[in-house]
Amino acid sequence: MEKTKPVYSQKETVKAVEKVLNKLLKSQEQGDVETFANCFLHDASVVHIGTDIDEYFTSWREYFHWLDDVLLSRKGHEINAKNTRIRVSRDGQTAWYSQLIDTCYETKDEITRIEGFRHTGVLINSNEGWKIVQSHVSAPLNTNI
């Protein structure tokens, strides 16, 4: 028997999406690959764009193979989200978000502290609940150079 999608009100949808985003960030802090992975839809429609030129993934499989080492390398780094904005489509089946994140991250074997990381994405209301299908992170450009 096929699962049916849960039906949410606008307010419940925002709360459900906030819960996914909070779970996503907390799992990154803890290096919890399974919980992190559970925030995403696991099919070929997933797109993730990271901060480095080579961090462009156009399926869950590609992204997941890359992410295991990355999450473990970030374990223990505090992540704080602020200015989170969530919008919901009229039919209640799609939501998109933007937020600023303060965190440390490691890329190319260097640890960097960045405030105001931009994190955006899209979630859909799937049979398993709200799942991320598109995400993008970018680092702010320092114009005081």
N, CA, C and O atoms as CSV, one atom per row, in Angstrom:
chain,resi,resn,atom,element,x,y,z
A,1,MET,N,N,0.839,-1.171,0.000
A,1,MET,CA,C,0.000,0.000,0.000
A,1,MET,C,C,0.891,1.245,0.000
A,1,MET,O,O,1.796,1.360,0.827
A,2,GLU,N,N,0.643,2.158,-0.907
A,2,GLU,CA,C,1.458,3.367,-1.045
A,2,GLU,C,C,1.130,4.370,0.059
A,2,GLU,O,O,-0.031,4.623,0.378
A,3,LYS,N,N,2.193,4.927,0.627
A,3,LYS,CA,C,2.030,5.981,1.632
A,3,LYS,C,C,1.446,7.221,0.984
A,3,LYS,O,O,1.731,7.512,-0.177
A,4,THR,N,N,0.636,7.947,1.721
A,4,THR,CA,C,0.126,9.213,1.207
A,4,THR,C,C,0.889,10.364,1.834
A,4,THR,O,O,1.403,10.260,2.948
A,5,LYS,N,N,0.953,11.455,1.103
A,5,LYS,CA,C,1.651,12.641,1.590
A,5,LYS,C,C,0.861,13.261,2.727
A,5,LYS,O,O,-0.362,13.375,2.650
A,6,PRO,N,N,1.564,13.667,3.795
A,6,PRO,CA,C,0.859,14.385,4.860
A,6,PRO,C,C,0.358,15.737,4.344
A,6,PRO,O,O,1.005,16.357,3.500
A,7,VAL,N,N,-0.772,16.183,4.843
A,7,VAL,CA,C,-1.324,17.475,4.471
A,7,VAL,C,C,-1.028,18.449,5.606
A,7,VAL,O,O,-1.282,18.149,6.772
A,8,TYR,N,N,-0.488,19.618,5.257
A,8,TYR,CA,C,-0.089,20.611,6.248
A,8,TYR,C,C,-0.781,21.943,5.969
A,8,TYR,O,O,-1.074,22.270,4.819
A,9,SER,N,N,-1.037,22.700,7.022
A,9,SER,CA,C,-1.456,24.089,6.852
A,9,SER,C,C,-0.197,24.907,6.568
A,9,SER,O,O,0.914,24.393,6.696
A,10,GLN,N,N,-0.358,26.161,6.187
A,10,GLN,CA,C,0.784,27.047,5.922
A,10,GLN,C,C,1.704,27.101,7.141
A,10,GLN,O,O,2.917,26.943,7.005
A,11,LYS,N,N,1.142,27.323,8.324
A,11,LYS,CA,C,1.919,27.434,9.556
A,11,LYS,C,C,2.607,26.102,9.889
A,11,LYS,O,O,3.771,26.085,10.290
A,12,GLU,N,N,1.891,25.001,9.723
A,12,GLU,CA,C,2.470,23.680,9.978
A,12,GLU,C,C,3.589,23.370,8.987
A,12,GLU,O,O,4.584,22.738,9.342
A,13,THR,N,N,3.421,23.815,7.745
A,13,THR,CA,C,4.448,23.598,6.733
A,13,THR,C,C,5.730,24.324,7.112
A,13,THR,O,O,6.813,23.743,7.044
A,14,VAL,N,N,5.620,25.578,7.506
A,14,VAL,CA,C,6.797,26.344,7.913
A,14,VAL,C,C,7.483,25.642,9.084
A,14,VAL,O,O,8.707,25.512,9.087
A,15,LYS,N,N,6.722,25.190,10.069
A,15,LYS,CA,C,7.295,24.479,11.216
A,15,LYS,C,C,7.980,23.185,10.787
A,15,LYS,O,O,9.058,22.857,11.282
A,16,ALA,N,N,7.356,22.451,9.866
A,16,ALA,CA,C,7.938,21.189,9.389
A,16,ALA,C,C,9.244,21.439,8.637
A,16,ALA,O,O,10.204,20.686,8.796
A,17,VAL,N,N,9.284,22.489,7.823
A,17,VAL,CA,C,10.507,22.835,7.081
A,17,VAL,C,C,11.585,23.307,8.055
A,17,VAL,O,O,12.749,22.932,7.914
A,18,GLU,N,N,11.212,24.125,9.041
A,18,GLU,CA,C,12.177,24.552,10.067
A,18,GLU,C,C,12.786,23.341,10.768
A,18,GLU,O,O,13.986,23.312,11.040
A,19,LYS,N,N,11.965,22.359,11.054
A,19,LYS,CA,C,12.442,21.148,11.722
A,19,LYS,C,C,13.489,20.431,10.854
A,19,LYS,O,O,14.516,19.984,11.364
A,20,VAL,N,N,13.232,20.324,9.564
A,20,VAL,CA,C,14.195,19.688,8.651
A,20,VAL,C,C,15.496,20.480,8.624
A,20,VAL,O,O,16.578,19.898,8.703
A,21,LEU,N,N,15.402,21.801,8.513
A,21,LEU,CA,C,16.606,22.637,8.452
A,21,LEU,C,C,17.410,22.561,9.753
A,21,LEU,O,O,18.640,22.509,9.717
A,22,ASN,N,N,16.730,22.556,10.888
A,22,ASN,CA,C,17.419,22.426,12.174
A,22,ASN,C,C,18.106,21.061,12.295
A,22,ASN,O,O,19.230,20.954,12.786
A,23,LYS,N,N,17.411,20.035,11.840
A,23,LYS,CA,C,17.982,18.687,11.860
A,23,LYS,C,C,19.209,18.614,10.941
A,23,LYS,O,O,20.205,17.971,11.273
A,24,LEU,N,N,19.126,19.268,9.803
A,24,LEU,CA,C,20.235,19.297,8.850
A,24,LEU,C,C,21.483,19.912,9.491
A,24,LEU,O,O,22.570,19.339,9.413
A,25,LEU,N,N,21.324,21.070,10.119
A,25,LEU,CA,C,22.471,21.750,10.725
A,25,LEU,C,C,23.010,21.001,11.940
A,25,LEU,O,O,24.225,20.895,12.109
A,26,LYS,N,N,22.129,20.485,12.780
A,26,LYS,CA,C,22.563,19.737,13.961
A,26,LYS,C,C,23.320,18.474,13.547
A,26,LYS,O,O,24.323,18.122,14.169
A,27,SER,N,N,22.852,17.797,12.512
A,27,SER,CA,C,23.546,16.582,12.064
A,27,SER,C,C,24.932,16.913,11.503
A,27,SER,O,O,25.858,16.110,11.626
A,28,GLN,N,N,25.078,18.091,10.888
A,28,GLN,CA,C,26.394,18.518,10.426
A,28,GLN,C,C,27.322,18.738,11.615
A,28,GLN,O,O,28.479,18.319,11.587
A,29,GLU,N,N,26.824,19.389,12.649
A,29,GLU,CA,C,27.643,19.629,13.847
A,29,GLU,C,C,28.139,18.317,14.452
A,29,GLU,O,O,29.268,18.233,14.936
A,30,GLN,N,N,27.299,17.312,14.419
A,30,GLN,CA,C,27.599,16.046,15.067
A,30,GLN,C,C,28.265,15.037,14.127
A,30,GLN,O,O,28.660,13.956,14.563
A,31,GLY,N,N,28.393,15.379,12.849
A,31,GLY,CA,C,28.960,14.433,11.894
A,31,GLY,C,C,28.062,13.221,11.687
A,31,GLY,O,O,28.548,12.125,11.406
A,32,ASP,N,N,26.755,13.414,11.825
A,32,ASP,CA,C,25.768,12.336,11.731
A,32,ASP,C,C,25.283,12.215,10.284
A,32,ASP,O,O,24.342,12.893,9.871
A,33,VAL,N,N,25.936,11.351,9.536
A,33,VAL,CA,C,25.660,11.207,8.107
A,33,VAL,C,C,24.241,10.699,7.865
A,33,VAL,O,O,23.566,11.170,6.950
A,34,GLU,N,N,23.784,9.749,8.670
A,34,GLU,CA,C,22.458,9.161,8.461
A,34,GLU,C,C,21.343,10.198,8.625
A,34,GLU,O,O,20.442,10.280,7.791
A,35,THR,N,N,21.406,10.984,9.695
A,35,THR,CA,C,20.384,12.010,9.917
A,35,THR,C,C,20.456,13.079,8.837
A,35,THR,O,O,19.425,13.522,8.331
A,36,PHE,N,N,21.667,13.496,8.481
A,36,PHE,CA,C,21.845,14.472,7.407
A,36,PHE,C,C,21.212,13.954,6.119
A,36,PHE,O,O,20.449,14.663,5.463
A,37,ALA,N,N,21.532,12.722,5.768
A,37,ALA,CA,C,21.011,12.123,4.538
A,37,ALA,C,C,19.491,12.043,4.542
A,37,ALA,O,O,18.861,12.173,3.493
A,38,ASN,N,N,18.898,11.831,5.711
A,38,ASN,CA,C,17.451,11.708,5.827
A,38,ASN,C,C,16.723,13.020,5.519
A,38,ASN,O,O,15.508,13.017,5.324
A,39,CYS,N,N,17.447,14.134,5.473
A,39,CYS,CA,C,16.838,15.432,5.156
A,39,CYS,C,C,16.616,15.611,3.655
A,39,CYS,O,O,15.916,16.534,3.236
A,40,PHE,N,N,17.206,14.738,2.848
A,40,PHE,CA,C,17.162,14.875,1.388
A,40,PHE,C,C,16.323,13.785,0.737
A,40,PHE,O,O,16.218,12.673,1.256
A,41,LEU,N,N,15.732,14.113,-0.396
A,41,LEU,CA,C,15.098,13.122,-1.243
A,41,LEU,C,C,16.225,12.325,-1.894
A,41,LEU,O,O,17.222,12.909,-2.320
A,42,HIS,N,N,16.088,11.033,-1.979
A,42,HIS,CA,C,17.161,10.183,-2.495
A,42,HIS,C,C,16.880,9.745,-3.921
A,42,HIS,O,O,16.640,8.566,-4.182
A,43,ASP,N,N,16.910,10.689,-4.834
A,43,ASP,CA,C,16.755,10.319,-6.239
A,43,ASP,C,C,17.565,11.238,-7.141
A,43,ASP,O,O,18.302,12.101,-6.663
A,44,ALA,N,N,17.427,11.049,-8.420
A,44,ALA,CA,C,18.247,11.771,-9.394
A,44,ALA,C,C,17.843,13.233,-9.549
A,44,ALA,O,O,18.522,13.976,-10.259
A,45,SER,N,N,16.756,13.672,-8.907
A,45,SER,CA,C,16.337,15.067,-9.057
A,45,SER,C,C,17.079,16.019,-8.121
A,45,SER,O,O,16.985,17.235,-8.286
A,46,VAL,N,N,17.813,15.492,-7.144
A,46,VAL,CA,C,18.501,16.331,-6.164
A,46,VAL,C,C,19.659,17.086,-6.807
A,46,VAL,O,O,20.431,16.529,-7.588
A,47,VAL,N,N,19.761,18.372,-6.459
A,47,VAL,CA,C,20.880,19.207,-6.912
A,47,VAL,C,C,21.473,19.879,-5.686
A,47,VAL,O,O,20.750,20.456,-4.874
A,48,HIS,N,N,22.793,19.804,-5.554
A,48,HIS,CA,C,23.480,20.533,-4.487
A,48,HIS,C,C,24.665,21.276,-5.100
A,48,HIS,O,O,25.460,20.704,-5.846
A,49,ILE,N,N,24.761,22.553,-4.769
A,49,ILE,CA,C,25.874,23.374,-5.233
A,49,ILE,C,C,26.590,23.898,-4.001
A,49,ILE,O,O,25.991,24.579,-3.169
A,50,GLY,N,N,27.872,23.580,-3.885
A,50,GLY,CA,C,28.685,24.013,-2.761
A,50,GLY,C,C,29.496,25.246,-3.094
A,50,GLY,O,O,29.252,25.918,-4.096
A,51,THR,N,N,30.457,25.532,-2.247
A,51,THR,CA,C,31.250,26.749,-2.402
A,51,THR,C,C,32.404,26.598,-3.379
A,51,THR,O,O,32.843,27.591,-3.961
A,52,ASP,N,N,32.905,25.395,-3.573
A,52,ASP,CA,C,34.035,25.190,-4.476
A,52,ASP,C,C,33.549,24.851,-5.886
A,52,ASP,O,O,32.457,24.309,-6.059
A,53,ILE,N,N,34.352,25.167,-6.872
A,53,ILE,CA,C,33.978,24.979,-8.278
A,53,ILE,C,C,33.591,23.527,-8.584
A,53,ILE,O,O,32.735,23.275,-9.432
A,54,ASP,N,N,34.226,22.573,-7.887
A,54,ASP,CA,C,33.947,21.160,-8.146
A,54,ASP,C,C,32.788,20.614,-7.308
A,54,ASP,O,O,32.487,19.423,-7.385
A,55,GLU,N,N,32.144,21.448,-6.524
A,55,GLU,CA,C,31.035,21.013,-5.682
A,55,GLU,C,C,29.692,21.314,-6.358
A,55,GLU,O,O,28.928,22.175,-5.921
A,56,TYR,N,N,29.442,20.586,-7.418
A,56,TYR,CA,C,28.194,20.712,-8.181
A,56,TYR,C,C,27.688,19.299,-8.429
A,56,TYR,O,O,28.252,18.566,-9.241
A,57,PHE,N,N,26.628,18.920,-7.731
A,57,PHE,CA,C,26.136,17.549,-7.775
A,57,PHE,C,C,24.699,17.540,-8.286
A,57,PHE,O,O,23.855,18.294,-7.801
A,58,THR,N,N,24.430,16.696,-9.253
A,58,THR,CA,C,23.113,16.699,-9.889
A,58,THR,C,C,22.326,15.412,-9.646
A,58,THR,O,O,21.434,15.068,-10.421
A,59,SER,N,N,22.658,14.714,-8.579
A,59,SER,CA,C,21.844,13.579,-8.145
A,59,SER,C,C,22.184,13.278,-6.692
A,59,SER,O,O,23.241,13.671,-6.198
A,60,TRP,N,N,21.294,12.589,-6.025
A,60,TRP,CA,C,21.550,12.218,-4.637
A,60,TRP,C,C,22.791,11.340,-4.556
A,60,TRP,O,O,23.612,11.530,-3.659
A,61,ARG,N,N,22.947,10.400,-5.454
A,61,ARG,CA,C,24.074,9.469,-5.408
A,61,ARG,C,C,25.413,10.206,-5.467
A,61,ARG,O,O,26.314,9.926,-4.677
A,62,GLU,N,N,25.540,11.149,-6.406
A,62,GLU,CA,C,26.784,11.933,-6.515
A,62,GLU,C,C,27.053,12.701,-5.228
A,62,GLU,O,O,28.169,12.687,-4.709
A,63,TYR,N,N,26.045,13.358,-4.726
A,63,TYR,CA,C,26.188,14.174,-3.530
A,63,TYR,C,C,26.548,13.316,-2.322
A,63,TYR,O,O,27.433,13.681,-1.547
A,64,PHE,N,N,25.877,12.186,-2.152
A,64,PHE,CA,C,26.102,11.333,-0.997
A,64,PHE,C,C,27.530,10.788,-0.972
A,64,PHE,O,O,28.137,10.721,0.097
A,65,HIS,N,N,28.072,10.403,-2.110
A,65,HIS,CA,C,29.443,9.872,-2.148
A,65,HIS,C,C,30.452,10.917,-1.684
A,65,HIS,O,O,31.460,10.575,-1.067
A,66,TRP,N,N,30.189,12.171,-1.972
A,66,TRP,CA,C,31.084,13.254,-1.596
A,66,TRP,C,C,30.924,13.635,-0.129
A,66,TRP,O,O,31.899,13.982,0.538
A,67,LEU,N,N,29.704,13.571,0.367
A,67,LEU,CA,C,29.380,14.170,1.647
A,67,LEU,C,C,29.863,13.425,2.875
A,67,LEU,O,O,30.067,14.056,3.912
A,68,ASP,N,N,30.054,12.131,2.816
A,68,ASP,CA,C,30.455,11.348,3.970
A,68,ASP,C,C,31.735,11.906,4.616
A,68,ASP,O,O,31.745,12.189,5.814
A,69,ASP,N,N,32.796,12.063,3.844
A,69,ASP,CA,C,34.058,12.590,4.381
A,69,ASP,C,C,33.904,14.034,4.849
A,69,ASP,O,O,34.479,14.427,5.864
A,70,VAL,N,N,33.140,14.809,4.120
A,70,VAL,CA,C,32.961,16.220,4.457
A,70,VAL,C,C,32.289,16.367,5.817
A,70,VAL,O,O,32.734,17.164,6.643
A,71,LEU,N,N,31.236,15.616,6.056
A,71,LEU,CA,C,30.530,15.717,7.338
A,71,LEU,C,C,31.423,15.312,8.499
A,71,LEU,O,O,31.422,15.967,9.541
A,72,LEU,N,N,32.172,14.254,8.331
A,72,LEU,CA,C,33.044,13.808,9.415
A,72,LEU,C,C,34.134,14.831,9.698
A,72,LEU,O,O,34.546,14.988,10.847
A,73,SER,N,N,34.612,15.537,8.662
A,73,SER,CA,C,35.659,16.546,8.871
A,73,SER,C,C,35.112,17.785,9.576
A,73,SER,O,O,35.878,18.535,10.182
A,74,ARG,N,N,33.808,18.008,9.507
A,74,ARG,CA,C,33.200,19.183,10.144
A,74,ARG,C,C,32.643,18.881,11.527
A,74,ARG,O,O,32.165,19.781,12.217
A,75,LYS,N,N,32.703,17.635,11.928
A,75,LYS,CA,C,32.160,17.226,13.218
A,75,LYS,C,C,32.766,18.083,14.326
A,75,LYS,O,O,33.978,18.287,14.380
A,76,GLY,N,N,31.903,18.578,15.205
A,76,GLY,CA,C,32.375,19.372,16.322
A,76,GLY,C,C,32.403,20.865,16.061
A,76,GLY,O,O,32.663,21.636,16.984
A,77,HIS,N,N,32.146,21.298,14.838
A,77,HIS,CA,C,32.099,22.722,14.531
A,77,HIS,C,C,30.680,23.228,14.760
A,77,HIS,O,O,29.723,22.664,14.229
A,78,GLU,N,N,30.543,24.278,15.541
A,78,GLU,CA,C,29.231,24.843,15.825
A,78,GLU,C,C,28.684,25.557,14.593
A,78,GLU,O,O,29.414,26.249,13.883
A,79,ILE,N,N,27.405,25.378,14.356
A,79,ILE,CA,C,26.735,26.016,13.223
A,79,ILE,C,C,25.537,26.781,13.759
A,79,ILE,O,O,24.691,26.212,14.449
A,80,ASN,N,N,25.463,28.057,13.446
A,80,ASN,CA,C,24.348,28.890,13.884
A,80,ASN,C,C,23.655,29.493,12.679
A,80,ASN,O,O,24.287,30.124,11.831
A,81,ALA,N,N,22.347,29.291,12.612
A,81,ALA,CA,C,21.552,29.867,11.525
A,81,ALA,C,C,20.860,31.133,12.022
A,81,ALA,O,O,20.465,31.226,13.184
A,82,LYS,N,N,20.722,32.093,11.130
A,82,LYS,CA,C,19.987,33.315,11.454
A,82,LYS,C,C,19.284,33.806,10.194
A,82,LYS,O,O,19.618,33.406,9.079
A,83,ASN,N,N,18.322,34.665,10.394
A,83,ASN,CA,C,17.557,35.251,9.287
A,83,ASN,C,C,16.960,34.197,8.351
A,83,ASN,O,O,16.938,34.380,7.134
A,84,THR,N,N,16.484,33.106,8.922
A,84,THR,CA,C,15.867,32.059,8.099
A,84,THR,C,C,14.511,32.538,7.600
A,84,THR,O,O,13.672,32.998,8.374
A,85,ARG,N,N,14.318,32.420,6.301
A,85,ARG,CA,C,13.044,32.790,5.663
A,85,ARG,C,C,12.535,31.568,4.905
A,85,ARG,O,O,13.268,30.949,4.134
A,86,ILE,N,N,11.287,31.239,5.133
A,86,ILE,CA,C,10.670,30.081,4.482
A,86,ILE,C,C,9.411,30.546,3.786
A,86,ILE,O,O,8.582,31.244,4.371
A,87,ARG,N,N,9.275,30.155,2.534
A,87,ARG,CA,C,8.071,30.469,1.757
A,87,ARG,C,C,7.474,29.156,1.259
A,87,ARG,O,O,8.185,28.173,1.049
A,88,VAL,N,N,6.162,29.159,1.077
A,88,VAL,CA,C,5.447,27.944,0.690
A,88,VAL,C,C,4.622,28.219,-0.561
A,88,VAL,O,O,4.010,29.279,-0.694
A,89,SER,N,N,4.613,27.251,-1.475
A,89,SER,CA,C,3.818,27.396,-2.696
A,89,SER,C,C,2.326,27.390,-2.358
A,89,SER,O,O,1.920,26.939,-1.287
A,90,ARG,N,N,1.537,27.890,-3.273
A,90,ARG,CA,C,0.084,27.968,-3.050
A,90,ARG,C,C,-0.555,26.608,-2.833
A,90,ARG,O,O,-1.516,26.480,-2.073
A,91,ASP,N,N,-0.015,25.581,-3.509
A,91,ASP,CA,C,-0.599,24.253,-3.335
A,91,ASP,C,C,-0.056,23.533,-2.098
A,91,ASP,O,O,-0.498,22.427,-1.784
A,92,GLY,N,N,0.899,24.151,-1.394
A,92,GLY,CA,C,1.426,23.589,-0.157
A,92,GLY,C,C,2.362,22.404,-0.332
A,92,GLY,O,O,2.700,21.739,0.647
A,93,GLN,N,N,2.785,22.129,-1.556
A,93,GLN,CA,C,3.619,20.956,-1.813
A,93,GLN,C,C,5.101,21.277,-1.984
A,93,GLN,O,O,5.924,20.363,-2.040
A,94,THR,N,N,5.451,22.550,-2.068
A,94,THR,CA,C,6.832,22.980,-2.275
A,94,THR,C,C,7.127,24.139,-1.329
A,94,THR,O,O,6.283,25.008,-1.109
A,95,ALA,N,N,8.327,24.138,-0.780
A,95,ALA,CA,C,8.765,25.244,0.077
A,95,ALA,C,C,10.196,25.589,-0.299
A,95,ALA,O,O,10.965,24.727,-0.724
A,96,TRP,N,N,10.543,26.858,-0.137
A,96,TRP,CA,C,11.918,27.274,-0.395
A,96,TRP,C,C,12.369,28.133,0.768
A,96,TRP,O,O,11.561,28.766,1.448
A,97,TYR,N,N,13.684,28.143,0.984
A,97,TYR,CA,C,14.216,28.849,2.143
A,97,TYR,C,C,15.501,29.582,1.796
A,97,TYR,O,O,16.178,29.283,0.812
A,98,SER,N,N,15.803,30.540,2.635
A,98,SER,CA,C,17.114,31.187,2.617
A,98,SER,C,C,17.485,31.448,4.066
A,98,SER,O,O,16.620,31.710,4.903
A,99,GLN,N,N,18.767,31.374,4.354
A,99,GLN,CA,C,19.237,31.661,5.695
A,99,GLN,C,C,20.715,32.017,5.646
A,99,GLN,O,O,21.424,31.708,4.688
A,100,LEU,N,N,21.148,32.669,6.699
A,100,LEU,CA,C,22.563,32.964,6.865
A,100,LEU,C,C,23.095,32.031,7.938
A,100,LEU,O,O,22.421,31.769,8.935
A,101,ILE,N,N,24.303,31.533,7.732
A,101,ILE,CA,C,24.893,30.580,8.659
A,101,ILE,C,C,26.277,31.054,9.068
A,101,ILE,O,O,27.076,31.473,8.231
A,102,ASP,N,N,26.547,30.984,10.358
A,102,ASP,CA,C,27.890,31.226,10.881
A,102,ASP,C,C,28.477,29.869,11.232
A,102,ASP,O,O,27.871,29.106,11.984
A,103,THR,N,N,29.652,29.561,10.693
A,103,THR,CA,C,30.238,28.244,10.924
A,103,THR,C,C,31.721,28.225,10.606
A,103,THR,O,O,32.280,29.172,10.053
A,104,CYS,N,N,32.327,27.129,10.971
A,104,CYS,CA,C,33.672,26.801,10.504
A,104,CYS,C,C,33.483,25.696,9.471
A,104,CYS,O,O,32.567,24.883,9.594
A,105,TYR,N,N,34.314,25.661,8.490
A,105,TYR,CA,C,34.267,24.561,7.549
A,105,TYR,C,C,35.681,24.283,7.062
A,105,TYR,O,O,36.574,25.126,7.152
A,106,GLU,N,N,35.850,23.086,6.549
A,106,GLU,CA,C,37.146,22.714,6.008
A,106,GLU,C,C,36.987,22.452,4.519
A,106,GLU,O,O,36.111,21.698,4.096
A,107,THR,N,N,37.829,23.073,3.752
A,107,THR,CA,C,37.854,22.818,2.318
A,107,THR,C,C,39.302,22.897,1.866
A,107,THR,O,O,40.044,23.797,2.260
A,108,LYS,N,N,39.679,21.970,1.058
A,108,LYS,CA,C,41.069,21.913,0.565
A,108,LYS,C,C,42.048,21.896,1.748
A,108,LYS,O,O,43.087,22.555,1.711
A,109,ASP,N,N,41.701,21.129,2.804
A,109,ASP,CA,C,42.539,20.940,3.999
A,109,ASP,C,C,42.797,22.202,4.814
A,109,ASP,O,O,43.781,22.264,5.550
A,110,GLU,N,N,41.939,23.201,4.699
A,110,GLU,CA,C,42.068,24.408,5.508
A,110,GLU,C,C,40.762,24.655,6.251
A,110,GLU,O,O,39.680,24.560,5.672
A,111,ILE,N,N,40.872,24.977,7.551
A,111,ILE,CA,C,39.687,25.301,8.350
A,111,ILE,C,C,39.489,26.809,8.321
A,111,ILE,O,O,40.416,27.577,8.576
A,112,THR,N,N,38.278,27.216,8.008
A,112,THR,CA,C,37.950,28.629,7.883
A,112,THR,C,C,36.690,28.928,8.675
A,112,THR,O,O,35.739,28.147,8.645
A,113,ARG,N,N,36.672,30.047,9.379
A,113,ARG,CA,C,35.472,30.522,10.080
A,113,ARG,C,C,34.818,31.571,9.204
A,113,ARG,O,O,35.451,32.556,8.821
A,114,ILE,N,N,33.556,31.358,8.889
A,114,ILE,CA,C,32.836,32.316,8.057
A,114,ILE,C,C,31.516,32.661,8.720
A,114,ILE,O,O,30.792,31.785,9.191
A,115,GLU,N,N,31.219,33.937,8.747
A,115,GLU,CA,C,29.917,34.399,9.219
A,115,GLU,C,C,29.119,34.861,8.011
A,115,GLU,O,O,29.649,35.501,7.103
A,116,GLY,N,N,27.849,34.529,8.019
A,116,GLY,CA,C,26.986,34.965,6.937
A,116,GLY,C,C,27.036,34.093,5.695
A,116,GLY,O,O,26.707,34.549,4.600
A,117,PHE,N,N,27.451,32.824,5.859
A,117,PHE,CA,C,27.333,31.869,4.762
A,117,PHE,C,C,25.911,31.930,4.241
A,117,PHE,O,O,24.977,31.962,5.043
A,118,ARG,N,N,25.709,31.946,2.960
A,118,ARG,CA,C,24.357,31.926,2.393
A,118,ARG,C,C,23.958,30.480,2.131
A,118,ARG,O,O,24.705,29.720,1.515
A,119,HIS,N,N,22.779,30.110,2.603
A,119,HIS,CA,C,22.277,28.749,2.419
A,119,HIS,C,C,20.839,28.853,1.919
A,119,HIS,O,O,19.974,29.403,2.600
A,120,THR,N,N,20.597,28.329,0.744
A,120,THR,CA,C,19.262,28.373,0.154
A,120,THR,C,C,18.884,26.991,-0.340
A,120,THR,O,O,19.742,26.133,-0.546
A,121,GLY,N,N,17.595,26.786,-0.527
A,121,GLY,CA,C,17.175,25.492,-1.044
A,121,GLY,C,C,15.685,25.384,-1.256
A,121,GLY,O,O,14.917,26.310,-0.996
A,122,VAL,N,N,15.304,24.215,-1.741
A,122,VAL,CA,C,13.917,23.894,-2.052
A,122,VAL,C,C,13.599,22.527,-1.450
A,122,VAL,O,O,14.401,21.596,-1.530
A,123,LEU,N,N,12.426,22.426,-0.851
A,123,LEU,CA,C,11.939,21.156,-0.319
A,123,LEU,C,C,10.616,20.819,-0.981
A,123,LEU,O,O,9.874,21.704,-1.407
A,124,ILE,N,N,10.331,19.524,-1.060
A,124,ILE,CA,C,9.022,19.086,-1.523
A,124,ILE,C,C,8.374,18.224,-0.445
A,124,ILE,O,O,9.056,17.608,0.374
A,125,ASN,N,N,7.065,18.197,-0.464
A,125,ASN,CA,C,6.305,17.358,0.438
A,125,ASN,C,C,6.197,15.981,-0.212
A,125,ASN,O,O,5.328,15.752,-1.053
A,126,SER,N,N,7.071,15.080,0.177
A,126,SER,CA,C,7.103,13.733,-0.407
A,126,SER,C,C,6.286,12.773,0.452
A,126,SER,O,O,5.744,13.162,1.487
A,127,ASN,N,N,6.202,11.537,0.025
A,127,ASN,CA,C,5.514,10.514,0.814
A,127,ASN,C,C,6.201,10.260,2.150
A,127,ASN,O,O,5.586,9.713,3.066
A,128,GLU,N,N,7.463,10.650,2.272
A,128,GLU,CA,C,8.216,10.488,3.519
A,128,GLU,C,C,8.278,11.784,4.319
A,128,GLU,O,O,9.027,11.864,5.293
A,129,GLY,N,N,7.516,12.792,3.935
A,129,GLY,CA,C,7.540,14.085,4.611
A,129,GLY,C,C,8.358,15.081,3.805
A,129,GLY,O,O,8.655,14.839,2.635
A,130,TRP,N,N,8.723,16.193,4.419
A,130,TRP,CA,C,9.453,17.257,3.732
A,130,TRP,C,C,10.898,16.850,3.505
A,130,TRP,O,O,11.605,16.478,4.442
A,131,LYS,N,N,11.335,16.926,2.242
A,131,LYS,CA,C,12.693,16.534,1.859
A,131,LYS,C,C,13.302,17.608,0.966
A,131,LYS,O,O,12.624,18.196,0.123
A,132,ILE,N,N,14.595,17.852,1.166
A,132,ILE,CA,C,15.323,18.818,0.339
A,132,ILE,C,C,15.611,18.198,-1.020
A,132,ILE,O,O,16.078,17.062,-1.107
A,133,VAL,N,N,15.327,18.959,-2.092
A,133,VAL,CA,C,15.642,18.502,-3.447
A,133,VAL,C,C,16.676,19.396,-4.118
A,133,VAL,O,O,17.269,19.023,-5.131
A,134,GLN,N,N,16.888,20.579,-3.547
A,134,GLN,CA,C,17.891,21.489,-4.095
A,134,GLN,C,C,18.464,22.303,-2.951
A,134,GLN,O,O,17.722,22.825,-2.119
A,135,SER,N,N,19.792,22.411,-2.908
A,135,SER,CA,C,20.420,23.259,-1.900
A,135,SER,C,C,21.653,23.928,-2.496
A,135,SER,O,O,22.281,23.421,-3.425
A,136,HIS,N,N,21.969,25.073,-1.931
A,136,HIS,CA,C,23.099,25.846,-2.424
A,136,HIS,C,C,23.710,26.599,-1.248
A,136,HIS,O,O,22.997,27.250,-0.483
A,137,VAL,N,N,25.012,26.510,-1.106
A,137,VAL,CA,C,25.718,27.298,-0.109
A,137,VAL,C,C,26.755,28.156,-0.815
A,137,VAL,O,O,27.396,27.719,-1.771
A,138,SER,N,N,26.908,29.365,-0.340
A,138,SER,CA,C,27.929,30.250,-0.908
A,138,SER,C,C,28.525,31.073,0.223
A,138,SER,O,O,27.870,31.361,1.225
A,139,ALA,N,N,29.766,31.437,0.037
A,139,ALA,CA,C,30.472,32.245,1.023
A,139,ALA,C,C,30.370,33.703,0.640
A,139,ALA,O,O,30.462,34.044,-0.539
A,140,PRO,N,N,30.179,34.573,1.628
A,140,PRO,CA,C,30.107,36.008,1.325
A,140,PRO,C,C,31.466,36.516,0.815
A,140,PRO,O,O,32.524,36.051,1.239
A,141,LEU,N,N,31.403,37.439,-0.065
A,141,LEU,CA,C,32.610,38.072,-0.604
A,141,LEU,C,C,32.966,39.243,0.271
A,141,LEU,O,O,32.121,40.098,0.535
A,142,ASN,N,N,34.191,39.302,0.724
A,142,ASN,CA,C,34.654,40.411,1.541
A,142,ASN,C,C,35.041,41.558,0.607
A,142,ASN,O,O,36.023,41.462,-0.130
A,143,THR,N,N,34.272,42.629,0.643
A,143,THR,CA,C,34.546,43.753,-0.254
A,143,THR,C,C,35.462,44.790,0.385
A,143,THR,O,O,35.729,45.832,-0.214
A,144,ASN,N,N,35.945,44.519,1.589
A,144,ASN,CA,C,36.848,45.435,2.278
A,144,ASN,C,C,38.313,45.089,2.012
A,144,ASN,O,O,39.152,45.225,2.903
A,145,ILE,N,N,38.613,44.661,0.841
A,145,ILE,CA,C,39.976,44.254,0.498
A,145,ILE,C,C,40.795,45.448,0.055
A,145,ILE,O,O,41.972,45.301,-0.276
